[in-house]
């Protein structure tokens, strides 16, 4: 993987999962357990900005900030702990 796929930000752990945000290749959701398991790989396909900031959690929603937009990921109207 090239430098654009590198993880520059700190990873976040919430709800038994580890969230690792790469600069250009999306967010990897990994099980927080001794055995390595990728649970999901999510990408904002239309966004070509740099993701250098650490993710955060608020009211059960995942906040992802690039050098341009800020994303709030979660189910509308539902508050759930990650």
Legacy VTK file of the C-alpha trace (Angstrom):
# vtk DataFile Version 3.0
C-alpha trace
ASCII
DATASET POLYDATA
POINTS 82 float
0.000 0.000 0.000
1.359 3.446 -0.848
1.686 6.366 1.568
-1.839 7.544 0.648
-3.187 4.354 2.256
-1.293 4.938 5.466
-3.005 5.437 8.780
-1.889 8.850 10.095
-4.560 9.288 12.760
-4.897 7.469 16.055
-7.237 4.495 15.980
-10.434 4.538 18.036
-11.866 1.675 20.040
-15.594 1.616 20.779
-18.142 -1.123 21.257
-15.633 -3.937 20.911
-14.371 -2.610 17.600
-11.240 -0.796 16.471
-11.694 1.969 13.858
-8.614 2.788 11.751
-8.967 5.666 9.262
-6.556 5.732 6.308
-5.672 8.872 4.368
-7.400 7.846 1.088
-8.520 4.227 1.367
-11.389 4.464 3.825
-11.986 3.253 7.333
-11.278 -0.273 8.502
-13.393 -1.732 11.297
-11.487 -4.477 13.115
-12.684 -6.740 15.917
-11.006 -5.747 19.194
-10.000 -9.257 20.182
-6.816 -11.347 20.095
-7.618 -12.853 16.668
-7.308 -10.379 13.771
-10.629 -9.974 11.920
-11.648 -7.156 9.560
-15.371 -6.618 10.109
-15.847 -3.887 7.497
-14.041 -1.553 5.113
-15.955 1.652 4.341
-15.075 4.333 1.777
-16.664 7.655 0.789
-16.173 7.075 -2.955
-16.913 10.663 -3.989
-14.453 12.158 -1.472
-10.833 12.593 -2.582
-9.729 14.692 0.407
-7.121 13.653 2.988
-8.245 11.985 6.219
-5.573 12.764 8.807
-7.700 13.331 11.928
-8.515 10.714 14.544
-12.131 9.516 14.530
-14.418 10.338 17.453
-17.702 9.057 18.871
-20.633 11.177 20.044
-24.152 9.983 20.893
-23.468 6.644 19.239
-22.336 8.238 15.977
-18.897 8.052 14.375
-17.342 11.403 13.433
-14.781 11.402 10.610
-12.999 14.590 9.615
-10.972 15.110 6.446
-9.120 18.239 5.404
-12.426 19.373 3.857
-15.744 17.857 5.082
-16.748 16.477 8.477
-18.869 13.318 8.357
-21.291 12.067 10.994
-22.025 8.366 10.450
-24.977 6.735 12.171
-28.631 5.893 11.835
-30.886 8.959 11.733
-33.168 9.232 14.738
-31.458 6.398 16.614
-28.922 6.722 19.403
-26.901 3.601 19.824
-23.630 2.992 21.613
-20.894 1.933 19.208
LINES 1 83
82 0 1 2 3 4 5 6 7 8 9 10 11 12 13 14 15 16 17 18 19 20 21 22 23 24 25 26 27 28 29 30 31 32 33 34 35 36 37 38 39 40 41 42 43 44 45 46 47 48 49 50 51 52 53 54 55 56 57 58 59 60 61 62 63 64 65 66 67 68 69 70 71 72 73 74 75 76 77 78 79 80 81
